[in-house]
Amino acid sequence: MSLQLPRTLRPLIINDIPKALAKKWGKAECDTRCTLATAYRLVDCYGWGDLIYGHLTCKVPETNHFLINPYGMHFKEVSAASLIKVDTDGNIIDPGTTKFPFQMTGYVIHSAIHSARPDLKAVFHIHTREGMAVSCSPAPLYPVSQTGALTIPHTYHDYQGVVVDDEEKDALRKSFNPPSKNLILKNHGLVSGGDNIEETLANLYFLHSYCQTYVDAGFINDPKTAKQLATRGRCIMYTIAGIIRTITSGLFEWHALR
């Protein structure tokens, strides 16, 4: 007798793109959709989700459009076909296969970064306990370990309330300047970007992992010691971290995860 799983426990297919939409979107966009949907599932597996909040976006190749999650779906439910395609002005180019809208906060943050940083093809934003704890600290996040050095340079954006106003886009653009690929939204959460989805997930992994270490080691309550340790070991850590990131660029990590 075959086992019938409850509906909520049945695995949800990532690549659910029907033939008609595959033809409409083309191979490049379909591949991007499948990879981004996979990233949503991985973020959920890591426990980085926040109900239906947080966003992972990626530019559609050869366009000024980007893909964003439907507002109303859990990360574990997001599939390739369900992703919504929007432009940086907030127009829906393609609603995907659901009737859900996109969240305005996610649009404002991600459209601001995508329009200002063409080097970042993907942008991931999450609200984790450790990330929010670090974001609430008045002191900077000092790199006191090798993993911490992998997050450098990271930048900060001051909290201005719930991000729903286009006027905050300019401030976000100024906060996230190259070569930084990690942004800490004060009193809010973490943002990482990358040349592709694979690198972006790796950048976010290292940033979140370091926030965990920072909180566990008590540095969030002892920034003076953290600053001393960061200064002492800066040169060797930066060198090691730079070599690691140059070699991997997230591709090795992604291959192991998918």
Backbone hydrogen bonds, N-H to C=O, Kabsch-Sander energy under -0.5 kcal/mol:
donor,donor_aa,acceptor,acceptor_aa,energy
5,L,3,L,-0.8
9,L,6,P,-1.7
10,R,6,P,-0.8
10,R,7,R,-0.8
16,D,14,I,-1.4
22,A,18,P,-2.4
23,K,19,K,-2.1
24,K,20,A,-1.7
25,W,21,L,-3.1
26,G,22,A,-2.0
29,E,25,W,-0.5
30,C,26,G,-2.2
31,D,27,K,-2.8
32,T,28,A,-1.9
33,R,29,E,-2.7
34,C,30,C,-2.4
35,T,31,D,-2.3
36,L,32,T,-2.6
37,A,33,R,-2.6
38,T,34,C,-1.9
39,A,35,T,-1.8
40,Y,36,L,-1.9
41,R,37,A,-1.8
42,L,38,T,-2.3
43,V,39,A,-2.6
44,D,40,Y,-2.0
45,C,41,R,-2.4
46,Y,42,L,-2.1
47,G,44,D,-1.3
48,W,43,V,-2.3
50,D,53,Y,-0.7
53,Y,50,D,-2.8
55,H,125,H,-1.8
57,T,123,V,-2.8
58,C,67,L,-1.0
59,K,121,K,-3.1
60,V,65,H,-2.5
63,T,60,V,-1.4
66,F,86,V,-2.6
67,L,58,C,-2.6
68,I,84,I,-2.3
71,Y,101,P,-3.7
72,G,70,P,-1.1
73,M,70,P,-1.4
75,F,51,L,-0.6
77,E,74,H,-2.2
78,V,74,H,-0.9
78,V,75,F,-0.5
80,A,14,I,-3.0
83,L,79,S,-0.8
83,L,80,A,-0.6
84,I,68,I,-2.8
85,K,94,D,-3.1
86,V,66,F,-2.6
86,V,84,I,-0.6
87,D,91,N,-1.8
88,T,64,N,-0.6
90,G,87,D,-1.8
93,I,85,K,-2.8
93,I,91,N,-0.7
94,D,85,K,-2.0
97,T,81,A,-1.3
98,T,95,P,-0.7
107,Y,103,Q,-2.1
108,V,104,M,-2.7
109,I,105,T,-2.2
110,H,106,G,-2.5
111,S,107,Y,-2.9
112,A,108,V,-1.7
113,I,109,I,-1.7
114,H,110,H,-2.9
115,S,111,S,-2.2
116,A,112,A,-1.5
117,R,113,I,-2.7
120,L,117,R,-2.0
121,K,119,D,-0.9
121,K,194,G,-1.5
122,A,194,G,-1.5
123,V,57,T,-2.1
124,F,192,S,-3.2
125,H,55,H,-3.1
126,I,190,L,-1.9
127,H,48,W,-0.5
132,M,128,T,-2.9
133,A,129,R,-2.0
134,V,130,E,-2.3
135,S,131,G,-2.1
136,C,132,M,-1.3
137,S,134,V,-1.2
142,Y,140,P,-1.0
144,V,142,Y,-1.3
149,A,145,S,-2.0
150,L,146,Q,-1.2
151,T,148,G,-1.3
152,I,149,A,-1.2
155,T,182,N,-2.3
157,H,184,I,-2.1
160,Q,161,G,-0.6
164,V,162,V,-1.3
168,E,165,D,-1.7
169,K,166,D,-1.7
171,A,167,E,-0.5
172,L,168,E,-2.3
173,R,169,K,-2.6
174,K,170,D,-1.9
175,S,171,A,-1.5
176,F,172,L,-1.4
177,N,175,S,-0.6
180,S,177,N,-1.4
181,K,153,P,-0.8
182,N,153,P,-0.7
183,L,191,V,-3.1
184,I,155,T,-2.9
185,L,183,L,-0.7
185,L,189,G,-2.3
186,K,157,H,-2.5
186,K,184,I,-0.9
187,N,135,S,-1.4
188,H,185,L,-1.9
189,G,185,L,-1.6
190,L,126,I,-2.0
191,V,183,L,-2.3
192,S,124,F,-2.5
193,G,181,K,-2.5
194,G,122,A,-1.5
200,T,196,N,-2.1
201,L,197,I,-2.4
202,A,198,E,-1.8
203,N,199,E,-2.8
204,L,200,T,-2.4
205,Y,201,L,-2.5
206,F,202,A,-2.4
207,L,203,N,-2.2
208,H,204,L,-2.9
209,S,205,Y,-2.8
210,Y,206,F,-2.2
211,C,207,L,-2.0
212,Q,208,H,-2.1
213,T,209,S,-2.1
214,Y,210,Y,-2.9
215,V,211,C,-2.2
216,D,212,Q,-2.8
217,A,213,T,-2.6
218,G,215,V,-1.1
219,F,214,Y,-1.5
220,I,214,Y,-0.9
221,N,218,G,-1.3
222,D,219,F,-0.9
226,A,222,D,-1.7
227,K,223,P,-2.4
228,Q,224,K,-1.8
229,L,225,T,-2.5
230,A,226,A,-2.3
231,T,227,K,-2.1
232,R,228,Q,-2.0
233,G,229,L,-2.0
234,R,230,A,-0.5
234,R,231,T,-0.5
237,M,233,G,-2.0
238,Y,234,R,-2.7
239,T,235,C,-2.0
240,I,236,I,-2.3
241,A,237,M,-2.9
242,G,238,Y,-2.5
243,I,239,T,-1.9
244,I,240,I,-2.3
245,R,241,A,-2.6
246,T,242,G,-1.9
247,I,243,I,-1.9
248,T,244,I,-2.3
249,S,245,R,-1.4
251,L,248,T,-1.8
254,W,250,G,-2.2
255,H,251,L,-2.2
256,A,252,F,-1.7
257,L,253,E,-1.3
258,R,254,W,-2.5
